[in-house]
Amino acid sequence: MAQDRRITKTKTAIREAFFSILKDNNSPKITVTEIANRANIDRKTFYLHYDSPEAIMDEFYKSLINDFLLILEKNDFFDRSFDVLALFQSLNTMIQRDIDLYRHIAKMPSYAFFWEEIKDIVKSVAIETLSNGVNMSKDEFELYAEFYVAGIIAAFLKWLRNDVNLTETEVVNILGTASFYGFQKILQKK
């Protein structure tokens, strides 16, 4: 039992060191030596737990994706007809654990694949939830879903990076309106 706690403690120290360096650094390139020094371990100990710094990120992403799916489920996202508010609430629940880290990841192009995976999950849920009763080809519907979800995730990232000075509620309302009315809402105001 003591060994399990030591392993857990060491892996936690490695992950915390990695993410601490990531927040301090604008470069996605983090070395094993940097992590080992920050975690107060030697390189050999690092390699007992991870093959590379990228393995830490891979483990982090897999954990986040699983957490995100659980949060979506808890917010009844799978039971609704694609509720933008439930999606935002789920994303916000996930990022509130360490918003500074997520804001940093959102600003770094090298971590775009993480947000792409989030988009793909949401898109597959949208397709599964909304495909019944839609009278169009699978390819056409897939393109609609890609457009819709990519826009929502892009807008969320814009908000997360602090590129817009809007509250979460304002963003959700705008996206809900844009999703339903498209540009028609803007054109009506002219």
C-alpha positions as CSV (number, residue, x, y, z in Angstrom):
1,M,0.0,0.0,0.0
2,A,2.8,2.4,0.8
3,Q,4.3,1.9,-2.6
4,D,1.0,2.9,-4.3
5,R,1.0,6.1,-2.3
6,R,4.6,6.9,-3.2
7,I,3.9,6.3,-6.9
8,T,0.8,8.5,-6.7
9,K,2.7,11.2,-4.9
10,T,5.6,11.1,-7.4
11,K,3.3,11.1,-10.4
12,T,1.4,14.0,-8.9
13,A,4.7,15.9,-8.3
14,I,5.7,15.3,-11.9
15,R,2.4,16.5,-13.3
16,E,2.3,19.6,-11.0
17,A,5.9,20.4,-12.1
18,F,5.0,20.0,-15.8
19,F,1.9,22.2,-15.6
20,S,3.7,24.8,-13.5
21,I,6.4,25.0,-16.1
22,L,3.7,25.1,-18.8
23,K,2.0,28.1,-17.2
24,D,5.3,29.9,-16.7
25,N,6.5,29.2,-20.3
26,N,5.1,30.3,-23.6
27,S,6.9,27.5,-25.3
28,P,5.2,24.0,-25.7
29,K,8.7,22.4,-25.4
30,I,9.4,21.3,-21.9
31,T,12.3,19.1,-21.1
32,V,12.6,16.1,-18.7
33,T,15.4,17.9,-16.9
34,E,13.1,21.0,-16.3
35,I,10.4,18.8,-15.0
36,A,12.7,16.7,-12.8
37,N,14.3,19.8,-11.3
38,R,10.9,21.4,-10.5
39,A,9.5,18.1,-9.1
40,N,12.7,17.6,-7.0
41,I,13.3,14.2,-8.5
42,D,16.0,12.8,-10.8
43,R,15.5,12.0,-14.5
44,K,15.6,8.3,-13.8
45,T,12.6,8.6,-11.5
46,F,10.8,10.6,-14.2
47,Y,11.3,7.8,-16.7
48,L,9.9,5.2,-14.2
49,H,6.5,7.0,-14.6
50,Y,6.5,8.6,-18.0
51,D,8.2,8.1,-21.4
52,S,8.3,11.8,-22.2
53,P,6.8,15.1,-21.3
54,E,4.2,14.5,-24.1
55,A,3.1,11.4,-22.2
56,I,2.0,13.7,-19.3
57,M,-0.1,15.7,-21.7
58,D,-1.6,12.6,-23.3
59,E,-2.5,11.3,-19.8
60,F,-4.0,14.7,-19.0
61,Y,-6.0,14.9,-22.2
62,K,-7.4,11.4,-21.7
63,S,-8.4,12.2,-18.2
64,L,-10.0,15.5,-19.2
65,I,-12.0,13.9,-22.0
66,N,-13.4,11.3,-19.6
67,D,-14.1,14.0,-17.1
68,F,-15.8,16.1,-19.8
69,L,-18.0,13.2,-20.8
70,L,-19.1,12.7,-17.2
71,I,-19.8,16.4,-16.7
72,L,-21.8,16.5,-19.9
73,E,-23.8,13.5,-18.6
74,K,-24.3,15.2,-15.2
75,N,-25.6,18.3,-17.0
76,D,-28.1,16.1,-18.9
77,F,-26.5,17.2,-22.2
78,F,-27.1,13.8,-23.8
79,D,-30.8,14.0,-22.9
80,R,-31.5,17.3,-24.5
81,S,-31.8,18.4,-28.1
82,F,-28.3,20.0,-28.1
83,D,-28.5,22.7,-25.5
84,V,-25.8,25.4,-25.9
85,L,-26.2,26.4,-22.2
86,A,-25.6,22.8,-21.0
87,L,-22.5,22.6,-23.2
88,F,-21.1,25.9,-21.8
89,Q,-21.9,24.8,-18.3
90,S,-20.0,21.6,-18.9
91,L,-17.0,23.3,-20.4
92,N,-16.9,25.8,-17.6
93,T,-17.2,23.1,-14.9
94,M,-14.2,21.4,-16.5
95,I,-12.0,24.5,-16.8
96,Q,-12.8,26.0,-13.4
97,R,-10.5,23.5,-11.8
98,D,-7.6,25.4,-13.2
99,I,-8.8,28.2,-15.4
100,D,-5.3,29.8,-15.7
101,L,-4.0,26.5,-17.2
102,Y,-6.9,26.3,-19.7
103,R,-6.6,29.9,-20.7
104,H,-2.9,29.2,-21.3
105,I,-3.7,26.1,-23.3
106,A,-6.3,28.0,-25.3
107,K,-3.7,30.5,-26.4
108,M,-1.1,28.0,-27.5
109,P,-1.6,26.7,-31.1
110,S,0.4,23.6,-30.3
111,Y,-2.5,22.4,-28.0
112,A,-5.2,23.0,-30.6
113,F,-5.6,19.2,-31.0
114,F,-7.1,19.1,-27.5
115,W,-9.9,21.6,-28.4
116,E,-10.3,19.7,-31.7
117,E,-11.0,16.5,-29.7
118,I,-13.5,18.4,-27.5
119,K,-15.2,19.6,-30.7
120,D,-15.3,16.1,-32.2
121,I,-17.0,14.8,-29.0
122,V,-19.6,17.6,-29.1
123,K,-20.2,17.1,-32.8
124,S,-20.7,13.3,-32.4
125,V,-23.2,14.1,-29.6
126,A,-25.0,16.6,-31.8
127,I,-25.2,14.2,-34.7
128,E,-26.5,11.4,-32.5
129,T,-29.0,13.6,-30.7
130,L,-30.3,15.5,-33.7
131,S,-30.1,13.0,-36.5
132,N,-33.5,11.4,-35.9
133,G,-36.1,13.4,-37.8
134,V,-33.6,15.2,-40.0
135,N,-34.4,14.9,-43.7
136,M,-31.0,15.2,-45.4
137,S,-28.1,13.0,-46.4
138,K,-25.6,11.9,-43.8
139,D,-22.8,13.9,-45.4
140,E,-25.0,17.1,-45.5
141,F,-25.9,16.7,-41.9
142,E,-22.3,16.0,-40.9
143,L,-21.3,19.3,-42.6
144,Y,-24.0,21.2,-40.8
145,A,-22.9,19.7,-37.5
146,E,-19.2,20.5,-38.2
147,F,-20.1,24.1,-39.0
148,Y,-22.3,24.6,-36.0
149,V,-20.1,22.9,-33.4
150,A,-16.8,24.4,-34.7
151,G,-18.4,27.8,-34.4
152,I,-19.5,27.2,-30.8
153,I,-16.0,25.8,-29.8
154,A,-14.2,28.7,-31.6
155,A,-16.5,31.2,-29.8
156,F,-15.9,29.5,-26.4
157,L,-12.1,29.7,-27.0
158,K,-12.3,33.3,-27.9
159,W,-14.1,33.9,-24.6
160,L,-11.7,31.7,-22.7
161,R,-8.7,33.6,-24.1
162,N,-10.3,36.9,-23.0
163,D,-10.5,38.1,-26.6
164,V,-14.0,39.4,-25.9
165,N,-15.3,41.4,-23.0
166,L,-18.5,39.4,-22.4
167,T,-19.9,37.4,-19.5
168,E,-20.5,33.7,-19.9
169,T,-24.2,34.3,-19.9
170,E,-23.9,36.9,-22.7
171,V,-21.8,34.5,-24.8
172,V,-24.3,31.7,-24.3
173,N,-27.2,34.0,-25.3
174,I,-25.4,35.2,-28.4
175,L,-24.4,31.7,-29.5
176,G,-28.0,30.4,-28.8
177,T,-29.4,33.2,-30.9
178,A,-26.8,32.8,-33.7
179,S,-27.4,29.0,-33.7
180,F,-31.1,29.5,-34.2
181,Y,-31.2,32.6,-36.4
182,G,-27.8,32.7,-38.1
183,F,-27.1,36.0,-39.8
184,Q,-30.8,36.7,-40.1
185,K,-30.8,38.3,-36.6
186,I,-28.0,40.7,-37.5
187,L,-29.6,41.6,-40.9
188,Q,-32.9,42.4,-39.2
189,K,-31.2,45.1,-37.1
190,K,-29.9,47.0,-40.1
